[in-house]
Amino acid sequence: MMDQLLKTPLTELTGVRHPIVQTGMGWVAGPRLVSGTANAGGLGILASATMTFEELERAILEVKSRTTNPFGVNLRADAADAPARCDLLIRHGVKVASFALAPKQDLIAKLKDHGVVVMPSVGLPRHAEKVAAWGADAVMIQGGEGGGHTGSVPTTLLLPSVIDAVGIPVVAAGGFFDGRGLAAALSYGAAGIGMGTRFLLTKDSSVPDAVKDLYLSYDVNGTVVTAKVDGMPHRMLRTRLVEEIEEASALKRLGPTMRRTLEFKKMSGMSWVGLARDGREMRKSQGRSMAQMALAANTPMMLRAGLVEGDTGAGVLASGQVVGVIDDLPSCEELIERIVTGAVAELKRASSYVV
């Protein structure tokens, strides 16, 4: 276990040894990966959007059985049961609550009152300003290079603009994979880095080995951003299925969309009323159209097919552009040690230029 070599506002705020966050990837960031990250000194984030309430509680308990180090849970701020899930985090002493969308001000206050660090993800400076004014402890930004739902602004522009806009710690995600990236982010003024694809491609990830091998075969041009899977810009590997979805008409996509909606309803145990309630919240908070909300039901099932079942012919594979520069599958401990020691070496090298 490597000693702490870097002290940043992120390590001070969360109690982790190293300023590296494993992001909350649906179907990927489960107890094994999160505890592996935590035991290596990073901040592992459980992905709860694809879990029922009961599954989330079991996952939290499993992580706690595997590590005594701090970890977090990623929550859907627009979910109907978001307040109950926040209560669950409080009850089990989870250190960090991360959010894909801005949580309501009262939820932020409640979590903070119970010692939970609140870290929403933001895509624009004005979003960071809003959650900072509401009391968020930190924010994570993801540049356009990142996988999954993403924006169009690259990390090198989004990061400094958000840092300039707020006075709270900023974690940078999108395009990070090694010590040079961590050193660069810290030099920009970030408190740490977040990585998704890089942690997906580790020994501790539960993604099937054949799927990991497929990821490793791609180059930096191997991803595509499409809105045709769930109505929102989504970066994923450029597979035959994705190309077919891109080329298909809206009418041709309707049947598969409805089928996967039914599959998601059955898997999640949600009622039609619950789905409708969540849909209304999504429409209100994200401004999605009815067609986009119908498409949104595709995402969990299509990601599950690829990332859990290994069926790349029926599933999509979220990925950042960084996939093209990754060529191995280290453990979380090996990865974090490599990145931190590399960052320290780069920072020392860069400081030698100062006269």
Secondary structure, 3 states (H helix, E strand, C coil): CCCCCCCCHHHHHHCCCCCEEECCCCCCCCHHHHHHHHHCCCEEEEECCCCCHHHHHHHHHHHHHHCCCCCEEEECCCCCCHHHHHHHHHHCCCCEEEECCCCCHHHHHHHHHCCCEEEEEECCHHHHHHHHHCCCCCEEEECCCCCEECCCCCHHHHHHHHHHHCCCCEEEECCCCCHHHHHHHHHHCCCEEEECHHHHCCCCCCCCHHHHHHHHCCCCCCEEEECCCCCCCEEEECCHHHHHHHHCCHHHHHHHHHHHHHHHHHHHCCCHHHHHHHHHHHHHHHCCCHHHHHHHCHHHHHHHHHHCCCCCCCCCCECCHHHHHCCCCCCHHHHHHHHHHHHHHHHHHHHCCCC
